[in-house]
């Protein structure tokens, strides 16, 4: 999405912050909240996900106090605490999103939480990190509202404390990318039927059995649909799921094109009355959204994996899953064990299962993963960004190609003007000015 410079209006609002409620020592200066209003947004997206834009209001936090880090955030006394990442969403009618945001702001101002929390008339979508006590306090506070009392919350361990750089709390026109506010998301029958992980596992077995049966003995047909991006599939997926040929959700077009336009579309020429469409994504929201699109196109038998892959890995382990799970934060990729780290294996006959009957965790299979550059097998299921800032492509890369191409995705990027240093391990790139200033300081004197 591109926003013209003239389209951004920044207004600083000053709100007194009670010192007795804070976890940091303040110098007496007030908390400053910056409000941004974005309008006249310009972007290109398919008509089937296009909706009218509304002004976006976003709140970000910074505080002027002696006890703060270089990024403007107050320092919290959370040394030694376990940090977690929390994800949840809920499609529910919110009559006054602005008033709802004010309530959330009031509660969150004293918590060490960073991430993305989007609200609008259709509900809430949240991904954030923080010390476990703060992260869970927000969940419990939200569940005190009857609209969110049975919220399905996904949790996973953070790496190196926060997984997000700052907190963004927005009244956003679309809870997810692609302009989805025009879709009937508040009408449950228009969304796919959610399957518990155990039901999903049985459906996958039926799918395998159906593939093995002869056409004459097969009953209703099944299609397994990965409603994510291709680069997510590259690090992990359910067995039998084809790689999506898209790199952002707004470009997803399963079942929307004819055979000439999209010959690889798995929903081309299927029987919409008899075919079961099994849809999955990371946390469930993309399947809920896209199933309403398919429902409007006449597909009758739509099923989604409740809670997405993250919930499945927690409940069922790695059955029918290969690889890691791509996540949209600084961690980028998580092994299945991250969602099921308290498994206690026990022997049952000749098999080993955990105490909940889940498939035990096994070494992650990387045999399917290929280097974007040379197509050799990669051992680390974790993407890197191209060192060329103006490219920034996410790609899998073997160790040899990382060295040979200086962290870039192609030979053209090696000579780019804004080239960042090669990163090793699980580090992520910082803002460009960090590298620019470093080059200026190390430049020889003339």
Buried (B, 14 or more C-beta within 10 A) or exposed (E): EEBEEEBEEEEEEEEEBEEEEBBBEBEEEBBBBEEBEBBEBEEEBEEBBBBEBBEBBBBBBBBBBEBBEEEBBBBBEBEEBEBBBBBBBBBBEBEEBEEBBEEBBEEBBBBBBBBBBBBBBBBBBBBBBBBBEBBBBBBEBBBEEEBBEEBBBBBBBBBEBBBBBBBBBBBBBBBBBBBBBEBBBEEEEBBBEBBBBEBBBEBBEBBBEBEEEEEEEEEEBBBBBBBBBEBBBBBBBBEBBEBBBBEEBBBBBBBBEEEEEBEEBBBBEBEBEEBBBBBBBBBBBBBBBBBBBBBEEEBEBBBBBBBBBBBBBBBBBBBBBBBBBBBBBBBBBBBBBBBBEEBEEEEEEEEEBBEEEBBBBEEBBBEBBBBBBEEEEBEBBBBBBBBBBEBEBBBBBBEEBBEBBBBBBBEEBBEBEEBBEEBEEBEBBEEEEEBEEEEEEEEEEE
